[in-house]
Amino acid sequence: MFLETKRLNIRSIETSDENAFIEMASDGSLTEIYGDCSECHKWMGDFIKEAMKLELEDDPYHEYLAFAIEEKADHQVIGSVGSSFYEDFMEVGVTYFIGAEHRGNGYAAEALQCFVDYLFAKYDLTKLVATANVANIASCKTLEKAGFIVVETKMYQDLYDEQAEMSNIYELVKA
């Protein structure tokens, strides 16, 4: 898969992305998705191989799809965007992260908007969901910039959360 925005490339994850993902995990960028990432260097290679396998299966209703976000200018991997099947909602949702040193530039919203368009065009989806801890204001703003609407605020515990926390539940309905 390969998508382009004004400043970014969104592409299939490659085995050569492992070190970039490990670096982003060490800066805390993956904590909200995967919890404690202090040992991620031990499993990141397997995660990347699994992501490559799941992309070949091409089914957003099965576990997840994950793609690399890179800056067009230097092809540096700065984050990831993808989808995940939320079993508790029985819906496909979006996931994303940007490495700490690249935050605050609008990259997450830019990548997410492009990826949402791709998901709606490629798959028979009429709605996407997302969750964000209400304390994560940047993530909430990213979702809202990408067109997601808060449909509920409640205590929610995602897969890797140690406990339920107040979260916004978002939806984006296909236009």
C-alpha positions as CSV (number, residue, x, y, z in Angstrom):
1,M,0.0,0.0,0.0
2,F,1.2,3.5,-0.8
3,L,-0.6,6.8,-0.2
4,E,0.6,10.3,-0.4
5,T,-0.3,13.6,1.2
6,K,1.2,17.0,0.8
7,R,4.0,16.2,3.3
8,L,3.8,12.5,4.0
9,N,4.0,9.0,2.5
10,I,1.8,6.3,4.1
11,R,3.2,2.9,3.1
12,S,3.4,-0.7,3.9
13,I,5.5,-1.5,6.9
14,E,8.9,-3.1,6.0
15,T,11.3,-5.1,8.1
16,S,13.7,-2.2,7.8
17,D,11.3,-0.1,9.9
18,E,12.1,-2.1,13.1
19,N,14.6,0.4,14.5
20,A,12.4,3.4,13.9
21,F,9.5,1.7,15.6
22,I,11.7,0.7,18.6
23,E,12.9,4.3,18.9
24,M,9.4,5.6,18.9
25,A,8.4,3.0,21.5
26,S,11.3,4.1,23.7
27,D,10.1,7.7,23.6
28,G,6.7,6.7,24.9
29,S,4.9,7.0,21.6
30,L,3.4,3.5,21.7
31,T,2.5,3.4,25.4
32,E,-1.2,4.3,24.9
33,I,-1.5,1.5,22.3
34,Y,0.7,-1.2,23.7
35,G,1.3,-0.3,27.4
36,D,4.8,-0.7,28.8
37,C,7.2,-0.8,25.8
38,S,10.4,-1.2,27.7
39,E,10.9,-4.7,26.2
40,C,9.6,-3.8,22.7
41,H,13.0,-4.4,21.2
42,K,12.3,-8.1,21.9
43,W,9.0,-8.3,20.0
44,M,9.0,-5.5,17.5
45,G,10.4,-7.6,14.7
46,D,7.5,-10.1,15.2
47,F,5.0,-7.3,15.3
48,I,6.3,-6.0,11.9
49,K,6.2,-9.5,10.4
50,E,2.7,-10.0,11.6
51,A,1.7,-6.6,10.2
52,M,3.1,-7.6,6.9
53,K,1.2,-10.9,7.0
54,L,-2.1,-9.2,8.0
55,E,-1.7,-6.6,5.1
56,L,-1.5,-9.6,2.7
57,E,-4.7,-11.0,4.2
58,D,-6.3,-7.6,3.5
59,D,-9.2,-7.8,6.0
60,P,-9.8,-4.9,8.3
61,Y,-12.2,-7.0,10.4
62,H,-9.3,-9.3,11.4
63,E,-7.1,-7.9,14.2
64,Y,-5.4,-4.9,12.7
65,L,-3.7,-3.3,9.7
66,A,-0.7,-1.1,10.3
67,F,1.3,1.1,8.0
68,A,4.3,3.4,8.3
69,I,4.1,7.2,8.1
70,E,7.2,8.8,6.6
71,E,8.2,12.3,5.8
72,K,8.3,12.8,2.0
73,A,11.4,15.0,2.3
74,D,13.8,12.5,3.8
75,H,11.7,9.3,4.0
76,Q,12.2,9.1,7.8
77,V,9.6,7.0,9.5
78,I,7.9,9.2,12.0
79,G,4.8,7.2,13.0
80,S,2.1,4.7,12.0
81,V,-1.5,4.8,11.0
82,G,-3.8,1.8,10.8
83,S,-7.0,0.1,11.7
84,S,-8.0,-2.3,14.4
85,F,-11.1,-4.4,14.9
86,Y,-12.8,-3.2,18.1
87,E,-14.6,-6.4,19.3
88,D,-16.4,-4.4,22.0
89,F,-18.0,-2.2,19.4
90,M,-18.0,-4.8,16.6
91,E,-16.6,-2.1,14.3
92,V,-13.4,-1.2,12.5
93,G,-11.6,1.6,14.2
94,V,-8.5,3.6,13.5
95,T,-5.1,3.7,15.3
96,Y,-2.2,6.1,15.0
97,F,0.9,7.5,16.6
98,I,3.6,10.0,15.9
99,G,7.1,9.8,17.4
100,A,7.6,12.4,20.2
101,E,10.0,14.6,18.2
102,H,7.6,15.0,15.3
103,R,4.4,15.9,17.3
104,G,2.8,19.3,17.0
105,N,3.1,19.5,13.3
106,G,-0.3,18.2,12.3
107,Y,1.2,15.0,10.8
108,A,-1.2,12.6,12.7
109,A,-4.3,14.4,11.4
110,E,-2.9,14.6,7.9
111,A,-2.1,10.9,7.8
112,L,-5.4,9.9,9.5
113,Q,-7.5,11.9,7.1
114,C,-5.8,10.3,4.1
115,F,-6.0,6.8,5.6
116,V,-9.7,7.2,6.5
117,D,-10.4,8.1,2.8
118,Y,-8.5,5.0,1.8
119,L,-10.4,2.8,4.2
120,F,-13.8,4.0,3.0
121,A,-12.8,3.8,-0.7
122,K,-11.2,0.3,-0.5
123,Y,-13.5,-1.5,1.9
124,D,-17.3,-1.8,2.4
125,L,-17.2,0.3,5.5
126,T,-20.0,2.8,6.4
127,K,-18.5,3.9,9.8
128,L,-15.2,4.0,11.7
129,V,-14.7,4.2,15.4
130,A,-11.9,5.5,17.7
131,T,-11.3,6.0,21.4
132,A,-9.1,8.5,23.1
133,N,-8.5,9.2,26.8
134,V,-10.0,12.6,27.5
135,A,-6.7,13.7,29.1
136,N,-4.9,13.1,25.8
137,I,-6.0,16.4,24.3
138,A,-3.7,16.1,21.3
139,S,-5.2,12.8,20.3
140,C,-8.8,14.1,20.7
141,K,-7.9,17.1,18.5
142,T,-6.4,14.8,15.9
143,L,-9.5,12.7,15.7
144,E,-11.7,15.8,15.4
145,K,-9.5,17.3,12.7
146,A,-10.0,14.1,10.8
147,G,-13.7,14.4,11.0
148,F,-14.5,12.1,13.9
149,I,-17.4,13.1,16.2
150,V,-17.6,12.3,20.0
151,V,-20.7,10.1,20.5
152,E,-20.1,9.3,24.1
153,T,-17.7,10.0,27.0
154,K,-17.4,7.2,29.5
155,M,-15.1,5.0,31.5
156,Y,-13.4,2.7,29.0
157,Q,-10.7,0.1,29.1
158,D,-8.9,-0.7,25.9
159,L,-6.9,-3.9,25.3
160,Y,-3.6,-2.7,26.9
161,D,-5.0,-0.3,29.5
162,E,-4.4,-1.3,33.1
163,Q,-7.7,0.2,34.2
164,A,-10.7,1.9,32.8
165,E,-10.2,5.7,32.2
166,M,-12.5,8.5,31.1
167,S,-12.5,8.3,27.3
168,N,-14.2,9.8,24.3
169,I,-15.8,7.3,22.0
170,Y,-15.7,8.7,18.4
171,E,-17.4,7.8,15.2
172,L,-16.9,8.9,11.6
173,V,-19.8,8.0,9.2
174,K,-19.0,7.7,5.5
175,A,-20.3,10.7,3.6
